[in-house]
Amino acid sequence: MIFTSHAKTRMEEYGIKEDGVEETVREPEKLFLDIKTGRLIAIMKYGEKHLVVVYESNEEIVIVTVFSTSKINKIVENRVRNGRLGL
């Protein structure tokens, strides 16, 4: 897996470890496709919150951004309503 500098910065900000990101990509509880960007969005429970990993999967997996949230349902609902998510 390749981590962009943006993803690394976000991981530091949120206190997210690399192995948590890797596990989320390999075994997500939920997986969506962002129809607008073509990127995959993997979601997994991470402590008391949910870990969201946005990545591209071509020859290699490139982690674009990462964040932790307690408002996962709101985020998913907004993206579905805006026509951005596919299963």
KENUKOL-967399 format. One record per residue (C-alpha): residue number from 1; z, x, y. Coordinates in nm, 2 decimals. Example, Ala and Ser with C-alpha at 12.3 -4.5 7.8 and 13.67 -1.06 7.14 Angstrom:
! KENUKOL-967399
+-----+--------+--------+--------+
| num |     c3 |     c1 |     c2 |
+-----+--------+--------+--------+
|   1 |   0.78 |   1.23 |  -0.45 |
|   2 |   0.71 |   1.37 |  -0.11 |
+-----+--------+--------+--------+
***
This chain:
! KENUKOL-967399
+-----+--------+--------+--------+
| num |     c3 |     c1 |     c2 |
+-----+--------+--------+--------+
|   1 |   0.00 |   0.00 |   0.00 |
|   2 |  -0.08 |   0.11 |   0.35 |
|   3 |   0.15 |   0.01 |   0.63 |
|   4 |   0.00 |  -0.02 |   0.98 |
|   5 |   0.21 |   0.13 |   1.27 |
|   6 |   0.27 |  -0.22 |   1.39 |
|   7 |   0.41 |  -0.32 |   1.05 |
|   8 |   0.63 |  -0.01 |   1.04 |
|   9 |   0.77 |  -0.10 |   1.39 |
|  10 |   0.84 |  -0.46 |   1.29 |
|  11 |   1.02 |  -0.34 |   0.97 |
|  12 |   1.24 |  -0.12 |   1.18 |
|  13 |   1.31 |  -0.40 |   1.43 |
|  14 |   1.40 |  -0.65 |   1.15 |
|  15 |   1.58 |  -0.40 |   0.92 |
|  16 |   1.32 |  -0.47 |   0.64 |
|  17 |   1.29 |  -0.21 |   0.37 |
|  18 |   0.95 |  -0.10 |   0.22 |
|  19 |   1.05 |  -0.22 |  -0.13 |
|  20 |   1.12 |  -0.57 |   0.00 |
|  21 |   0.77 |  -0.58 |   0.15 |
|  22 |   0.62 |  -0.46 |  -0.18 |
|  23 |   0.81 |  -0.71 |  -0.39 |
|  24 |   0.70 |  -0.99 |  -0.15 |
|  25 |   0.34 |  -0.90 |  -0.19 |
|  26 |   0.35 |  -0.86 |  -0.56 |
|  27 |   0.57 |  -1.16 |  -0.64 |
|  28 |   0.57 |  -1.40 |  -0.35 |
|  29 |   0.74 |  -1.74 |  -0.37 |
|  30 |   0.46 |  -1.88 |  -0.15 |
|  31 |   0.11 |  -1.74 |  -0.08 |
|  32 |  -0.12 |  -1.87 |   0.19 |
|  33 |  -0.46 |  -1.77 |   0.33 |
|  34 |  -0.50 |  -1.76 |   0.71 |
|  35 |  -0.84 |  -1.92 |   0.74 |
|  36 |  -0.90 |  -1.78 |   1.09 |
|  37 |  -0.84 |  -1.42 |   1.00 |
|  38 |  -0.89 |  -1.41 |   0.62 |
|  39 |  -0.55 |  -1.24 |   0.58 |
|  40 |  -0.30 |  -1.33 |   0.31 |
|  41 |   0.05 |  -1.44 |   0.40 |
|  42 |   0.32 |  -1.38 |   0.14 |
|  43 |   0.66 |  -1.54 |   0.18 |
|  44 |   0.98 |  -1.47 |  -0.01 |
|  45 |   1.35 |  -1.53 |   0.04 |
|  46 |   1.51 |  -1.21 |   0.18 |
|  47 |   1.88 |  -1.22 |   0.23 |
|  48 |   1.97 |  -1.54 |   0.42 |
|  49 |   1.62 |  -1.56 |   0.58 |
|  50 |   1.26 |  -1.55 |   0.46 |
|  51 |   1.04 |  -1.24 |   0.47 |
|  52 |   0.68 |  -1.30 |   0.58 |
|  53 |   0.42 |  -1.03 |   0.51 |
|  54 |   0.07 |  -1.06 |   0.65 |
|  55 |  -0.18 |  -0.83 |   0.47 |
|  56 |  -0.54 |  -0.76 |   0.39 |
|  57 |  -0.64 |  -0.70 |   0.03 |
|  58 |  -0.97 |  -0.52 |  -0.02 |
|  59 |  -0.99 |  -0.18 |  -0.20 |
|  60 |  -0.63 |  -0.13 |  -0.08 |
|  61 |  -0.35 |  -0.35 |   0.04 |
|  62 |  -0.30 |  -0.31 |   0.41 |
|  63 |   0.02 |  -0.45 |   0.55 |
|  64 |  -0.06 |  -0.58 |   0.90 |
|  65 |   0.27 |  -0.72 |   1.01 |
|  66 |   0.61 |  -0.82 |   0.87 |
|  67 |   0.89 |  -1.03 |   1.00 |
|  68 |   1.20 |  -1.22 |   0.89 |
|  69 |   1.27 |  -1.58 |   0.99 |
|  70 |   1.51 |  -1.86 |   0.93 |
|  71 |   1.24 |  -2.11 |   1.05 |
|  72 |   0.98 |  -2.07 |   0.78 |
|  73 |   0.91 |  -2.44 |   0.74 |
|  74 |   0.84 |  -2.48 |   1.11 |
|  75 |   0.60 |  -2.18 |   1.10 |
|  76 |   0.41 |  -2.30 |   0.80 |
|  77 |   0.39 |  -2.66 |   0.93 |
|  78 |   0.25 |  -2.54 |   1.27 |
|  79 |  -0.02 |  -2.33 |   1.10 |
|  80 |  -0.11 |  -2.61 |   0.86 |
|  81 |  -0.13 |  -2.85 |   1.15 |
|  82 |  -0.36 |  -2.61 |   1.34 |
|  83 |  -0.59 |  -2.57 |   1.04 |
|  84 |  -0.50 |  -2.21 |   0.99 |
|  85 |  -0.35 |  -2.21 |   0.64 |
|  86 |  -0.51 |  -2.26 |   0.30 |
|  87 |  -0.35 |  -2.23 |  -0.04 |
+-----+--------+--------+--------+
***
